Amino acid sequence: MLLPEVKKHYGKLKLLIDGEWVDSKSTSIELDTNPATDEVIAEFPMATKEEAFKAVDAAHRAFQTWRNVSIRDRAYMLFSMHHKFRDNHEMLCRVLTQDHGRTIDEARGSVARVLENIESACSAVYGLP
């Protein structure tokens, strides 16, 4: 069976800071290669010190809101993530294969375990007061 193709190259990736995808000001780049082919599949900018501080500050501010989100609402968000993972299962497996050099069966097992872990975390909600 021929597997669906994924992108050959994802380009220069952006940083996620305060909910926004931004280009890094850094000129330092790390290359992500497919271990099976040694082909470059993405370029990761190394964040500047200022960008790192902005990201940490944004995460701290986000936590101030998150800490007040009810357990039930957190579980709902996890279930939403579970549905997105499930709906994109095969694409995620293909990207794992490309990025980690795993076989497609190993990648499918990894994604299945992620789905099981999310289900387990969500079901634990019902045992909490």
C-alpha atoms as a printed R data frame, in Angstrom:
    type eleno elety resid chain resno       x      y      z
1   ATOM     1    CA   MET     A     1   0.000  0.000  0.000
2   ATOM     2    CA   LEU     A     2   1.389  3.379 -0.994
3   ATOM     3    CA   LEU     A     3   1.316  5.840  1.910
4   ATOM     4    CA   PRO     A     4   0.167  9.432  1.451
5   ATOM     5    CA   GLU     A     5   2.938 11.954  1.038
6   ATOM     6    CA   VAL     A     6   3.767 14.639  3.542
7   ATOM     7    CA   LYS     A     7   5.615 17.848  2.799
8   ATOM     8    CA   LYS     A     8   9.219 17.303  1.730
9   ATOM     9    CA   HIS     A     9  10.331 20.526  3.405
10  ATOM    10    CA   TYR     A    10   8.489 22.644  5.968
11  ATOM    11    CA   GLY     A    11  10.692 25.697  5.455
12  ATOM    12    CA   LYS     A    12  11.911 28.028  8.168
13  ATOM    13    CA   LEU     A    13   9.569 27.611 11.104
14  ATOM    14    CA   LYS     A    14   8.267 30.411 13.291
15  ATOM    15    CA   LEU     A    15   8.180 30.872 17.048
16  ATOM    16    CA   LEU     A    16   4.904 30.754 18.971
17  ATOM    17    CA   ILE     A    17   4.986 33.678 21.397
18  ATOM    18    CA   ASP     A    18   1.904 34.943 23.211
19  ATOM    19    CA   GLY     A    19  -0.431 33.071 20.864
20  ATOM    20    CA   GLU     A    20   1.172 34.491 17.706
21  ATOM    21    CA   TRP     A    21   3.452 32.829 15.164
22  ATOM    22    CA   VAL     A    22   6.389 35.207 14.714
23  ATOM    23    CA   ASP     A    23   9.605 35.198 12.726
24  ATOM    24    CA   SER     A    24  12.655 35.043 14.965
25  ATOM    25    CA   LYS     A    25  15.177 37.848 14.864
26  ATOM    26    CA   SER     A    26  17.902 35.248 15.357
27  ATOM    27    CA   THR     A    27  20.255 34.310 12.537
28  ATOM    28    CA   SER     A    28  21.146 31.045 14.282
29  ATOM    29    CA   ILE     A    29  19.357 28.121 12.608
30  ATOM    30    CA   GLU     A    30  19.184 24.410 13.453
31  ATOM    31    CA   LEU     A    31  18.381 21.956 10.678
32  ATOM    32    CA   ASP     A    32  15.909 19.109 11.185
33  ATOM    33    CA   THR     A    33  16.801 16.138  9.015
34  ATOM    34    CA   ASN     A    34  14.981 12.962  8.136
35  ATOM    35    CA   PRO     A    35  17.240 10.313  9.733
36  ATOM    36    CA   ALA     A    36  16.348  7.785  7.041
37  ATOM    37    CA   THR     A    37  17.422 10.018  4.144
38  ATOM    38    CA   ASP     A    38  19.506 12.800  5.741
39  ATOM    39    CA   GLU     A    39  17.344 15.288  3.814
40  ATOM    40    CA   VAL     A    40  16.636 18.590  5.552
41  ATOM    41    CA   ILE     A    41  12.910 18.761  6.299
42  ATOM    42    CA   ALA     A    42  12.745 21.980  8.353
43  ATOM    43    CA   GLU     A    43  14.805 24.869  9.664
44  ATOM    44    CA   PHE     A    44  14.379 25.925 13.302
45  ATOM    45    CA   PRO     A    45  15.450 29.408 14.337
46  ATOM    46    CA   MET     A    46  17.133 29.566 17.725
47  ATOM    47    CA   ALA     A    47  15.193 32.163 19.714
48  ATOM    48    CA   THR     A    48  17.009 35.242 20.907
49  ATOM    49    CA   LYS     A    49  17.253 35.889 24.628
50  ATOM    50    CA   GLU     A    50  14.585 38.602 24.278
51  ATOM    51    CA   GLU     A    51  12.241 36.213 22.434
52  ATOM    52    CA   ALA     A    52  12.738 33.555 25.105
53  ATOM    53    CA   PHE     A    53  11.896 36.055 27.863
54  ATOM    54    CA   LYS     A    54   8.784 37.161 25.940
55  ATOM    55    CA   ALA     A    55   7.666 33.533 25.594
56  ATOM    56    CA   VAL     A    56   8.207 32.806 29.295
57  ATOM    57    CA   ASP     A    57   6.365 35.992 30.280
58  ATOM    58    CA   ALA     A    58   3.446 35.086 27.993
59  ATOM    59    CA   ALA     A    59   3.314 31.566 29.447
60  ATOM    60    CA   HIS     A    60   3.279 32.974 32.980
61  ATOM    61    CA   ARG     A    61   0.420 35.335 32.100
62  ATOM    62    CA   ALA     A    62  -1.512 32.510 30.432
63  ATOM    63    CA   PHE     A    63  -1.118 30.359 33.533
64  ATOM    64    CA   GLN     A    64  -2.780 33.048 35.648
65  ATOM    65    CA   THR     A    65  -5.943 32.403 33.610
66  ATOM    66    CA   TRP     A    66  -5.462 28.642 33.203
67  ATOM    67    CA   ARG     A    67  -5.106 28.064 36.952
68  ATOM    68    CA   ASN     A    68  -8.738 29.211 37.348
69  ATOM    69    CA   VAL     A    69 -10.159 26.978 34.609
70  ATOM    70    CA   SER     A    70 -12.302 24.218 36.108
71  ATOM    71    CA   ILE     A    71 -11.187 20.595 35.883
72  ATOM    72    CA   ARG     A    72 -14.256 19.818 33.779
73  ATOM    73    CA   ASP     A    73 -13.393 22.594 31.287
74  ATOM    74    CA   ARG     A    74  -9.785 21.400 31.125
75  ATOM    75    CA   ALA     A    75 -11.022 17.897 30.325
76  ATOM    76    CA   TYR     A    76 -13.251 19.357 27.594
77  ATOM    77    CA   MET     A    77 -10.191 21.052 26.051
78  ATOM    78    CA   LEU     A    78  -8.270 17.772 26.192
79  ATOM    79    CA   PHE     A    79 -11.156 15.962 24.493
80  ATOM    80    CA   SER     A    80 -11.092 18.618 21.774
81  ATOM    81    CA   MET     A    81  -7.372 17.973 21.301
82  ATOM    82    CA   HIS     A    82  -8.084 14.219 21.244
83  ATOM    83    CA   HIS     A    83 -10.552 14.692 18.381
84  ATOM    84    CA   LYS     A    84  -8.017 16.732 16.399
85  ATOM    85    CA   PHE     A    85  -5.334 14.065 16.917
86  ATOM    86    CA   ARG     A    86  -7.784 11.313 15.937
87  ATOM    87    CA   ASP     A    87  -8.984 13.201 12.854
88  ATOM    88    CA   ASN     A    88  -5.372 13.760 11.724
89  ATOM    89    CA   HIS     A    89  -4.051 10.387 12.896
90  ATOM    90    CA   GLU     A    90  -2.485  9.204  9.648
91  ATOM    91    CA   MET     A    91  -0.896 12.561  8.822
92  ATOM    92    CA   LEU     A    92   0.647 12.710 12.328
93  ATOM    93    CA   CYS     A    93   2.010  9.188 11.841
94  ATOM    94    CA   ARG     A    94   3.577 10.145  8.511
95  ATOM    95    CA   VAL     A    95   5.205 13.254 10.007
96  ATOM    96    CA   LEU     A    96   6.604 11.167 12.908
97  ATOM    97    CA   THR     A    97   8.005  8.694 10.404
98  ATOM    98    CA   GLN     A    98   9.635 11.506  8.452
99  ATOM    99    CA   ASP     A    99  10.985 13.354 11.502
100 ATOM   100    CA   HIS     A   100  12.062 10.436 13.719
101 ATOM   101    CA   GLY     A   101  12.933  7.781 11.170
102 ATOM   102    CA   ARG     A   102  10.421  5.369 12.695
103 ATOM   103    CA   THR     A   103   8.534  2.780 10.725
104 ATOM   104    CA   ILE     A   104   4.941  3.698  9.983
105 ATOM   105    CA   ASP     A   105   3.770  0.968 12.385
106 ATOM   106    CA   GLU     A   106   5.903  2.398 15.216
107 ATOM   107    CA   ALA     A   107   4.514  5.854 14.538
108 ATOM   108    CA   ARG     A   108   0.950  4.533 14.529
109 ATOM   109    CA   GLY     A   109   1.606  2.899 17.891
110 ATOM   110    CA   SER     A   110   2.985  6.161 19.299
111 ATOM   111    CA   VAL     A   111  -0.009  8.188 18.163
112 ATOM   112    CA   ALA     A   112  -2.374  5.508 19.516
113 ATOM   113    CA   ARG     A   113  -0.643  5.790 22.920
114 ATOM   114    CA   VAL     A   114  -1.032  9.582 22.852
115 ATOM   115    CA   LEU     A   115  -4.764  9.133 22.240
116 ATOM   116    CA   GLU     A   116  -4.983  6.598 25.088
117 ATOM   117    CA   ASN     A   117  -3.119  8.940 27.453
118 ATOM   118    CA   ILE     A   118  -5.493 11.803 26.667
119 ATOM   119    CA   GLU     A   119  -8.479  9.499 27.244
120 ATOM   120    CA   SER     A   120  -6.987  8.385 30.561
121 ATOM   121    CA   ALA     A   121  -6.374 11.967 31.704
122 ATOM   122    CA   CYS     A   122  -9.929 12.940 30.794
123 ATOM   123    CA   SER     A   123 -11.466  9.944 32.552
124 ATOM   124    CA   ALA     A   124  -9.513 10.770 35.730
125 ATOM   125    CA   VAL     A   125 -11.650 13.909 36.030
126 ATOM   126    CA   TYR     A   126 -14.596 11.812 37.155
127 ATOM   127    CA   GLY     A   127 -12.648 10.570 40.183
128 ATOM   128    CA   LEU     A   128 -11.840 14.096 41.403
129 ATOM   129    CA   PRO     A   129 -13.977 16.016 43.889
